[in-house]
């Protein structure tokens, strides 16, 4: 398609050219060369035409003498001025098409708007009460209909004989037209906005002058559409920037929390783009495991009026086929036009948001290390899809979100390290190096102590007078377990003494407890050779010795209630993370054990919650302690211990016995312990508590008993 505007085009100072009747034919020929104007005979003007041309032309009045007749022209150079204050582009395009129908002496005109999302053209309807019920959609493709062909090729098409043109056998579908002129309205960026289809029911074809007129108007209309759309987009972006800057100012000035600010930001972008639901995800980079997890904020449905911030912690993004999960893995933005037709996603409710997804707009928030957050807009209003303008505005929001996530992560790290320093200060009081005298005494026996005869029995119990031999016995167990590794005994002794010294003087979670745990693990491993390789054996032995390092004597729930620094550092399993951290630090300084740690082959944290509480302190804080730690309810301790052994301990030991039959003494010892508690009840003259006799909720009783023992 050649450029319709020649370089020799000149501007015209006056709107009105007087045409003498004697040389009208000559003047018409000359005017056709001036490409910025065209004449409109007065008898061709209808009501709609006059309204469009009114700002640019003067119309001749009826009753003038023949020699004073005047022609009119339309100043195309000022066409964009008329559009600057017009937002309803479809209405203006409809009026412009009717003007072209008049000036080109056409029988009618059809206007098709291009739907890029569905790759089809939609017939524009006017004066219809329910236009949605009269929508005509034609797929954009070659060789079917003239309008769809023009939308595909983006070049005008002149059909001089519709009935004989084999390319378009369907003709104009509704009109018995003879001649058709299809003109695309192309924006400067190359996108086709609409297609004008002028037709004549008589056989007179469109000449070169009419073709040039239509091309000129279409070119200016495309530029005007682009300008109007860009102006509207810029206005919306400016308004969005203003709203988001106000929210950020409140956040950075500590006037709003992260939950409130994110909820307000989601409400703003949801309103600007017209979505039904908006969600914000911050990826949890500290999560250990195969699953990708994130914290989720959402603003709810568009009909909800609640201003309460919503937060859902630990959303799994890797379980289902969801748009958010795909963006989290690929790091690429995603515009899903129809989720039900997209084979990449499940057709059910989105498990992360609980929403039925029809269409969605998803964009990642990235930094130099990858995806750190995701923003999701779900289901645009009026059942439409998100278009390119929505994507442009959405990107502005994403830029602000990048700043928010960056400062949010900095704040999390700051809180983490502040509390870590508090823990370090407390830990330094215990000294992470063994006493020189203990070290010298242990090395006098070459770093080991020979065990007694019954040491390889599950019934072994260290006497009060032999507790000072625990470090040497632990070194002996490590030496026997890893006999082929030849550990340097001084380093091993230093490590064992340091670990045992890091246990506090608690009634239960103390160094003696760690010794018995390691002894049991030692017997299981040495009695079942060949089941575990070196790395597995080392992990189990280290877990036995270090699993309760620096245990403060309280459980995780108590640490959370009293806002302990460990509870501020870790979101869950506070004690387990602390034990793992200390064990890691102690192992890192021992060169022979460092490769086991750096391989990251095992997660040594223990997820069970150990419930050794000091009841008096808990009662002072206003909480009800467990009966085994409550002086007022100590009478219930024997019955609860029997229940705990029956429900928790014995099933675990039976399972272990099925795997390793030589661990049956552990099961027998458990039964003996039950009998000992029965004897204690008989001595006290109590009735044994049984589950069937309870009047409270059985499930609640089981939970209390489990918590009580742990």
N, C-alpha and C positions, 0 to 999 in steps of 0.2 A: 504494500500500500504506500503510494508515494506521498510526499508532503504536500498538502493542498494549498499552503500559503507561499506564494512566490516572493523572491527577495525584493521585487520592485513595488511591493504594496506600499501605498502612501496613506497617511492619515488625512481625514477630511474635517475641516474646521466647522462646517455648518451641518446641521441635521437634515436640512431640506434642500433638495435639488429641484429646480424648476425645469420641467420638460415641455418644450414647444411641440405642439401637435404636428407641425410640418416635418420635423426631423426626429420624431419619437423613435422610429426604428433604429436610426443611427445612434441615438443616445443610449438606447437599451443595449446595443452591441458594445458600446464603450464601457457602460457601467458593469457589464458582466466581467470585465477585466479588473475592476477594482474589488478585490476579494474581501474587503472589510464591510461591505454593504450589499443589500439586495432590496428590490422594490416590492411593495405589497399593495396590490390594487385594492381600492376601498371596498369593492363589492365582495371581496374574499374575507373580510374581517368579521368574525363573530364575537360574542361577548368575552370568551376566554382569551381570544387573541388580543383584544383591546387591552385587557388587564395586564398581559405580559409585556406588550409593546409600549404601554403608556409612558413609562419613564424615559423612553429613548426616541420616540417618534411623534411627529405631528401629523394628524390624519386630515385629509381634505374634507371639507364640508360639502354637503349636497347642495345643489342649486347653483354652483359656480359655473361660469361660462366655460365653454369648451377650450377656449384659448388660454384660460387661466387655471386649467387643471394641474394639479400637483401630484407628484409621486412621493412615496414614503420609503424609508429604509430603516433597518435595525442596526444599531451601532454594536457590533460584536465585541469591540474593544472594551466596552463597559459591561459586558455580560457578567463578569466576575464581581462587579460592584453590587449587582442585584443579589448575588448569592451570599455576600458577606454577612448579611443580617438574616439569612434564611436557614433554618435548621431542618425543616421538613423537606428533605431532598426528593422523596418520592412524589410529593404533591407538585413540586416545581417541575420535576421531570415529566409528569403527566401533562401539565399545561404546556410545556415546551414541545412535547410530541404533538399536541393538537395544533400548535402554531405551525409546525412543519407540515402537518397534514393539509393545512389550509394553503400555505404558500406554495406547496408542491402539487396542489390540485389532486391530492390522493383521495381515494374512496374511504379510507380508514387507516388506523394505526394500532398496532399492538405493542405493549411495553412489557419486556421480560426483565426481571431482576435476577442477577446471577447469585446463586447460593453456593459458595465455594465449599462449605462444609459438607453438603450432600451431593456436590457435583451435579447440579441441575439448575435449570432456569425456571422461575416462577412467574406466571402471568399476573400482572398487576391488575387488580380489580378496583373499580371506583363505584361510589354510590350503592354499596352493598352493606346491609345491616350486620351481617355475619360473614366477613371476608374469609374466615378460616374454613367455612363450609363450602366455599367456591374456589378453593385453591387448585390451580392447574400446574402440575410439575412435569417438566420434560427433561430427561437425562441429557447431559451435555456430551454429544458424540457426533462424529462425522456421518453424513449421508442419510440421516433420518428426516429431520425437519430443518428448514432453512435457518431459523433462529438458533437452534442448538448447534448447528454447523458453524455459524458465525461466532457464537460464544466459545467454541472450541478453537477455531483458527485465529480469532481476533482480527479478522479482515472483513471489510464490507462485501456484500454479495448482491448483485443485480441479476434478477431472473426475468428475462424478457417474455418468456412464455412458460408459465408454471405448469400447465397441463402437459407439455411436451418434454419437460426437463426430467430425465430419468433418475437423476441423483436424489430427488426428493419426491418420491412417489406419493407420499401422504399429502402433499400440497400444503395448504394452510389450515387443514383440519376442519375449520368452522366456516370459512368463506370461500366462495367460488371465485378466486382472484385470477386475473390474467397476468399481471405484472407485479413483481415484489422487489422492494429495496430494503435489505436488512443492513443496519448500521450499528456496529458496536460502539459503546461509550467506554473508551479506554482511559484510565487514569495515568498520570505521568510515571508511576511506578510499574506500569505494564499490566496491571490487573484489569480485567473486564468487569465493569460495574453493572452494566445493563445492555440490552439489545433493543433497538427500535426497529419495528417491522412495518414499513409503509407499503400499502398495496393499492392497486387499481383494479376495478372490476371490468374496465374497458381495456382494449388492446394497445393503447398509447403508452409507449415506454418512457422512462425518465431520461431526459437529455443531459448533456454535460453540465449545463448551468445548474440544474436542480441537484444533480449529484454533488457538485462542488458546494452548494449551499448546505446540504445535509451534512457533508463531511466537516465543514467549518463549524457548524453548530455542535456537532458531536465532539469535536476536539475541545472546544471551549467548555462544553458541559463536563467532559472528563476532568479538565483542570479545575473547574469550579467544585466538583464533587470531592476531589482530593483535598482542596483547600478547606472546604467546610468540615470534612471529617478530621483533618489534622487539627483544625482549630478547636473542635469539640474535645478531641483527645487531650490536647494540651491544657484546656481548661479543667478537665477532670483530673489530670495529673497534678496540676497546680493546687487544686483543692485537696487532693489526697496528701500531697507533701505537707501542706499546712496542718492538716489534722494529725499526721504521724509525728511531725516535729513537736507539736504540743504534748503528745503522749510521751515522747522520749525525754522531753525536758522534765516532766514530772518524775520519770523513773530515775534519771541521772541525778536529780536533786533529792533523791530519797523520799519523795512525796507519794510514791506508789510502789507496791511490791511487784515482783515479776509476774505473779499470777494475775493480779488485777490489770497490769499493763498489757500482757499478752491477750487477755480476754477482750479488752477494749480495742486493741489493734485488729483482732479477728472480726469484731463487730463492724469496724469501719470498712475494712476491705470487702466484707460480705455485702455491706450496703452499697458500696460503690459499684461493684461488678454485678450485683443482683443474684447472689448464690443463696441457696437454702441453708447451707451449713458450712462452717469453716473450722479447720483443725490445725493445730501447730504441734510439731514433733521435734524434740531435741534428742539426738542420738546419745545413748549412754556408752561412751568410749571405755569406761572402766569396767564394764560388764565382762565377766570371764565365762566363756562357754561358746557353744556353737550357734546359739540363737542371737539374732540382732534385736536389741531391746531399746526402747526410747520412752521418754516422758511425754505425755500427750496433754495438751490443753485444747479445749474446744469451746465454741461460742453457742452451741446448741442450734436449734431450728430457728428459722427466720420469724416464726410466729411466737416464739418465747420472748417474754419481756423481763425475765429475771436478769439482774446485774451481778449475781453471785459468780465469782470466778470458779471455773470448773477445771479440775486437774485429775488425770488418771495416770498413775505411776506404773512404769514397767509394762508398756504395751509391746507385745511380741510382733515384730514385723516380718518374720520369716516362716510363720506357720502356714499361711494361706496365700493363694495367688491374688494379691491385691495391688492396686496402683501404687500405693505408698511403699509397699515392699519392693516393687520393681524399681521405683525411683531411688530407693535407699541402696539398692545393689548396683545400679547402672550409673547413678549420678547425673542423669539426663532429665530435663523437664518433659512433662507428658500432658497431652491434651486428649482425653478420651471422649470422643464424640458420642459413642453408644457402647456402654460397657457390656450390654447383653449380646452384642454382635462381635465383640472382641474376644477371640479365643484365648488370649493370654490371662484372662481373669475369670474367677468363679462367678456364677450367676446368682449366688446366694447373698445374704446380708454380709457386708464388710465386717469381719470380726473385730477390727481395731476400733471402729467408730459405732458399730451397730446400726449402720445406715444402708438402705437399699440404694445402690449407686446406679444411676442412669447415665450421667455424664459427670466428669470431674476434671479439674485443672490442678496439676501437681507440679511443684517446682522444688528442687533441692537447694539447700543452703550449704555452700561448700567453702572450705578453706584449703590451705596448701596440703593438708593431710587427708582430705576427702570430704565426704558428706558429714556435716555436723547437725543438720536439721532439715525438716521437710515441712512445707505448707500445703494444705489440701483444701480446695474448694469443691463442694459436692452439689450437684443437681442445680443448674441454673433455673431461675424462675421461668414460668410459662413453657416449661418442657423444652427449652431451646438448648443449643450447644454453645460452648464458649468459643468466641471468635478471636481473630487476630488482635482486635482492639482490646479485648479483655486480657490477652496475653501481655500486651504492652503495659497496661496499667498494673497488672499483677507483678511484673518485673520491678516496678518502682517499689512495691511493697516488699518484695524479696530483698532488695538492697538494704532497706531498713532492718529487716529481720536478721541479715548477716551481722549487722552491728550489735543487735540485741543478743544474739547467741554468743558472739565473741565476748562481750562483757559479762554475760551470765556465766560462761565457763570460767572466766577470770575470777568472778566472785566465788564460785564453788571451790576453785583451787585455793583462794585466799583463806576461806574458812577451814578447808582441810589442813593446810599447813599451820595455821594458828593453833588448832587443836593438837596437831602432831607435836608441836613444840612443848605443849603442856604435858603430853604423855612422855616425851623424852626427859623432861625435867624430873618427873616422878620416877622414871626408870633408872636414871643415873644414880639415884640413892642406893640402888641395890648392887651397884658395881658389876660390870659385865666381865670381870676377870676373876679367876679363882684366888682364894687365899694362898699366899706363898707357902705357909706351913702345911696346908692340906695337900698342896701339890708335891711338896718334898716328901711328905709321909706316904703318899700313894706311889711315888716313883721309887721308894725304898723297896717295894715289892715288885719292881719292874712294871708298874702301871696296871697291875691286875691283882685280884685276890682270888685264891682258889676257893671254889664253892664247897658247901657241906655235902654230905652224901645224898640227902633228900632234895637237892637243888633242882633236879630234873623231874620233879613231881608238881602237879597242879596244886597239891596241898601245902606246898612250901610257904612258910611264913617267917619273915625275918624277925628275930627277937629284938627286944629293946637294947640289949647290950651289943648287938651286931649291926645297928643302923649306920655306924660310921664306916662299915664295909660296903655300903650301897654303891659308891662310885667305882670301887674296884670290881665289884660283881657285874656292874653294867659294862665296864671295859672288857671283862671276861666274856660276857654274852656277845659283844660285838666282835671280839677276836675269834670266838668259836663260829659265829655265823658267817664271817667273812675271812675264814682261815687262809684262803688262797690269795687274798688281796694284800696281806702284810702291811696293815696300817702302821704308821709311825706312832709308837705308843705314847710318847710325850704329847703329841698333838691330840691324840684320842683322849688322853687323861684330862688335858686342858679343856677340851670340848665338853666332856661329861661333867666335870666339876662346875663349869660355867652354867650349863643347862640346869643342873640340880639346884644351883644357887639362885637361879632366877625364879624358882617356885617360892611363893610366899608361905608363911606359917598358918595355913588354913586348916580347919578341922578335916577337910576331905580332899580338896584339890591342892595337894601338896606334893613334895618330892617323893614321899613314900608311895603315894598313889601312882605317880609316873613310873616308879620302879616296878611295882606289881604289874602294871599294864605292859611294860617292856618285857618282863619275865614271862608273862602269858604268851605274848607274841613270839618270844624266843622259842618257847616250847613247841608252839604250833609249827613254826617254820622249820626247826631242826628235826621235828618228828615227821615232816612231810616233804622230804627233799625231792627236788625235781619238778615241783608244781609252779615255782616262781623263779624268774630269772634274777639277775643281780640287781637291776634297777627296781624291780618290784619288791625284792627283799629289803633293799636299802630304804625304799619309801615307807614300808611297813614298820621297820625298826625305828626310823626317825620319827614317824608319826606316834609310835608308842611312847617315846621318850619326851617329845616336845609338844604333845597335843594340848597341854594345859599350861603352857608357859605364862608366868606372871598373871595367873588367875587372881582377880581381886577378891573373890569370895562371894560375888553377886552374879545373878543371871542377867541375860540380855535385856529382859523386860525391866528389871530394876534400874539398869544403866540408862535406859531410855527415859524412865520416869524422873530420875534425878538429873537428867541432862548432862551425863558424864561426857568428858571429851571424846571418849571412844564412840559414844552414840552420835556425836557431831561429825566424826570422821567417816564413819561407815554407815551406810543406809540400812544394812541388814547384817545379821551374824557378826555383831561387833566383837565379841570375845574371840570367835574363831579367826576373824581377820587379824586380830591383835596377836594371837598365838602364832599364826603363820608368819606375820611380819617379823616377830622376834626370832623365830627359828631360822628364817631366811638370813637375817643379819648375822646370826651366830655361825651359820654354815658357810657364808660367803668368805669369811676370814680363814677358813680351813681349806687349803688348796686341794687336798685330796677329795673333798666332798663337793667342791664347787661345780664340777661338770654335771653332777646329778641335778643340781639346782638350775643351772643355766639351760639344760636341755628342756626344762619346763614339761617334763614327761608326766608329772602328776600334780593334782591339786591336793595339797596336804591339809587344807582347812576342813575341820569337822563341823558338819551342819547341825549336829544335835545341840540342844540348849541345856546346859548344865545349870541346875536350879539351886545352888547352895546360897541361900539368903540369910542375912542376919535379921531375924524377925523383929527384934526390938527397934532397929533403925527403920524398918519398913513401917512398923506401927506408928512411930513418931511422925512419919511423913503422911499419915492418914490412910494407909493402905492396910488391907487384911493379909497377913503373911500366911504361908502354907503351914499346915498343922505340925509338920516335923521341925519347923523353925519357930513355932509359936509356943511360948511357955504356957499359955492358957489352954491350948488344945493338944498338949503332948500325950494325953491319954489315948488319942486316936492313932498314934504313930504305929503301933504293932499291926493293927488290922490293915492300915494303908500300905505298909511294907509287904505284907502277904499278897495283897491285891496287885501291887506293882510287880513283884516277882512272878506272879502267875500270868499276868497279861503282857508284860514287856520282856522280862529277862529270859524266862524259860522258853518261850517260842524261838527267840534268837539262838539260844544254846542248842535247842533241838535241831534247828536248821544247820548250825555249824557241825553238829554231830553227824548229820546225814552226809555232809561233804567230807569231813575228816573224822572217821569213827574213833580215832585215838584221842579225841577231845571229850569223850564221855565222862571223865572225872569232873569236868566243869558242870555238867548237868546234874551229877550226883551232889556236888557241893551246893548247887542252887536249891535242891530239894531239902538238903540238911538245913540250910538257912531258913527255909519256910517252916520246918519243924521247930527250929529254935524260937521263931516268933510265936508259933502256936503255944509253946511252953510258957513264953512270957505272958501271953494272954491268960492262960490258966492260972498262973501265979497271981496275976492281978485280979482274977475273978471276974473277968469281963466276958460278955457274950461276943462271939466272933461276928464281925460285920460281914454280911453277904449282900451281893448285888440285888437278889430277889426281895430282900427284906427292906430295901431302901424305898423311901417315899419321894425322893427327889428324882430329878431327871437322870436316868442311867448314863446317858452320854456325857452329861456334865460331870458326873462322879468319876468316870474313867479319865476325863481330861485332868481333873484335879489331882488324881492319884499319880498320873504320869508326870505331871508337872512337879508334884511333890518329891518324887524320887530324883528326877533330873536336876 
